[in-house]
Amino acid sequence: MTMPCLPGLRIGLIGPLPPPSGGMANQTRQLAELLTAGGAIVTTVQVNPPYRPSWIGSVPVLRSLFRLAPFLVSLWRAAGRTDIFHIMANSGWSWHLFAAPAVWVARCRGVAVVVNYRGGEAEEFLQRSGHLVRFTMRRTRALVVPSGFLQGVFSRFGMHSDIVPNIIDLSRFHPRDPVRKGAPHLVVARNLEPLYDNETAIRAFQIIRASFQQSRLTIAGSGPEEQCLRQFVLEQGLGDAVQFAGRLDCDAMAALYRSADLMLNPSLADNMPNSVLEAWASGVPVVSTNVGGIPHLAQHGVTASLVPPADPASMAQACMVLLSDEPLWQQLAKAGLQEAQRYTWFCVQPVLGAVYRRALQQATP
């Protein structure tokens, strides 16, 4: 479906792209495809191209320099053939190395800028660097965030934002047969990093397995904690029940959801995780921690079961209630399917189109 009033708009889309597949990378790729299908002329500037030579990726400071120089050149060239920059932004060094330079290049070349900020750790980042972020944001036309949670965070630091939700592709993520068959299959789809507390999901699964002895857990993701998590699984005697699937592409991830009975999100901080939207669209009930933007996204007992963070017993109990109560499982599955409809391109594109139009009509800051 085309975007009203924006055919021919020249958009510079700045952000990460797969591989590896991940929340922001997938959203950047998907947005580029949807905007192009809607008649826009999209120039994508990738912030995470492969390192050349590959060994540069193992040298922390040097790898940043090797990416930054060609990135700036690409930005300068893209700005010469676009009307507006749409910058996918995140916290920490990602902001300083990629988002902020993109804003300043656009400023130098007279290109309108929309910053699309994501990430559940915005509060901590803005406490440290809010003055720098505000200084740069004054050179933009709009700030958009995917949730009311992040909108509130930026408001507390004196920055107005509009909500443009994440987008779910219902042609890829769709439900299986609604009748559950066989032993329970639980899925976790977060990176293997401390922030996402995969150990709590494993501990919860250990409790669940005492009652559902044939149940199994698949962890789809990669990251620095992989080896210690694998070792933990073996130490707990769960080696035959827990599979580490690695980082999956979108199609493989969609197939994994269709094989699942529950999706666990054990994150310690969060905003609007794509994994929750994907699980909903796949007809899979969600058990998630109630951190950050999750309560803005999901309603406890209606579209998900929400539990305290770092609490394996509570997570396990919520899972066992759903696995033991088929009507309740079906109720959450249906509610999730309905909720996923709010995040289709059909619903999101008019909101994003309105942001673009306002940004183009504003005077240069």
Buried (B, 14 or more C-beta within 10 A) or exposed (E): EEBEEBEEBBBBBBBBBBEBBBBBBBBBBBBBEBBBEBEBBBBBBBBBBEBEEEEBBEEEEEBBEBBBEEBBEBBBBBBEEBBBBBBBBBBEEBBBBBBBBBBBBBBEBEBBBBBBBBBBBBBEBBEEBBEEBBEBBEBBBBBBBBBBBBBBBBEEBEBEBBBBBBBBBBEBBBBBEEEBEEEBBBBBBBBBBEBBBBBBBBBBBBBBBEEBEEBBBBBBBBBEBBEEBBEBBEEBEBEEBBBBBEBBEBEEBBBBBBBBBBBBBBBBBBBBBBBBBBBBBBBBBBBBBBBBBBBBBBEBEEBBBBBEBBBBEBBBBBBBEBBEEEEBBBBBBBBBBEBBEEBBBEEBBEEBBBBBBBBBEEEEE
